[in-house]
Amino acid sequence: MKSQTILRGGDQAVNSDEVLKVTTLLYLQEALLKEKYEGCKELIEIAKKFGAQQSEIKEVIAAYIRDKAGGQNGANRNKKRLFT
């Protein structure tokens, strides 16, 4: 997909592919939290299309597994991990 700059903040530009990648990773995170596993494969493919690295996808899944094993409730899981 052709990237276009959509936002400038100081010296840093954010392109549309980056925004769509992060949005798709958030949707993947939400699908996992809601246990909607049937949609995860498609979300992963879309995230890759917008430039998500395997390590970014693995981190979303690993955070879900860690939090599920730790017994945290859905309101507090993973909210900040994607952006740290």
N, C-alpha and C positions, 0 to 999 in steps of 0.2 A: 504494500500500500504506500502511496506517496505521502510523505510527511509534510505537513504545513505548520509553520509556527503560529500558535494561537494565543500565546501569552508571553509577555516579557516581564521579568522581575529582576531589576538590577542588571547584572551581567549575564543572567541565565535565561535562556529561552526554553520554553516547553513546547514540544511538537504534539500534533494530534495523535500520532501513534503511541506516544508515551502515556497520554491521558487515557486512551482506549485500553492500553495494556494494564494500567493500574486499575481501571474500572472493571475489566474482566477478571483480574485477580481478586478484587473485592467480591464480585459475583461468585467466584469459585469458593471463597471463604464463606460466604453466606450459604451457598448450597451445602457445603460440608456441615455447617452449624445446624442447618435445618434437616440434615440427613437426606438430602435430595441427591443421592449419589448418581442416579441415572443421567443427570445433566452435567456431571463433572468432566467427562471425556470431551464433550463438545466445548466446554469453557476452556479447558486446557489447550485444545487445538486453536481456538480463537486467540487466546493469550499469546501463544507462540507466533501466530500470524502477525501480531502487533509488536513482536520483539521480546517477549518474555523469555528469559533464560531458564534452563532446566533447574538451576539452583533456586531461582525465585519461586517457581512452582513447588519445588520440594519443600521450601521453607513454609509456604502456606499450609501444605498438607502436614508437615511435621508439627507445626504450631497447633493445628487442630488435634492431632493425636496426643501431644503433650497435655493440652488443656482438657481433653476428654478423659485422659488417664488421671489427671489431677482433680477431676470432679468439679471444675468451675461451672457456674451457670452460664447460659447463653448470653446474658446481657453483658458479661464482662470478658468473654473470650476474644482473643486475637485482635481487639480493636486497634491497638497501637502497633502491633508487631509488623504489620505490612509496611509501615512507614519508618521504622527504626533501622 
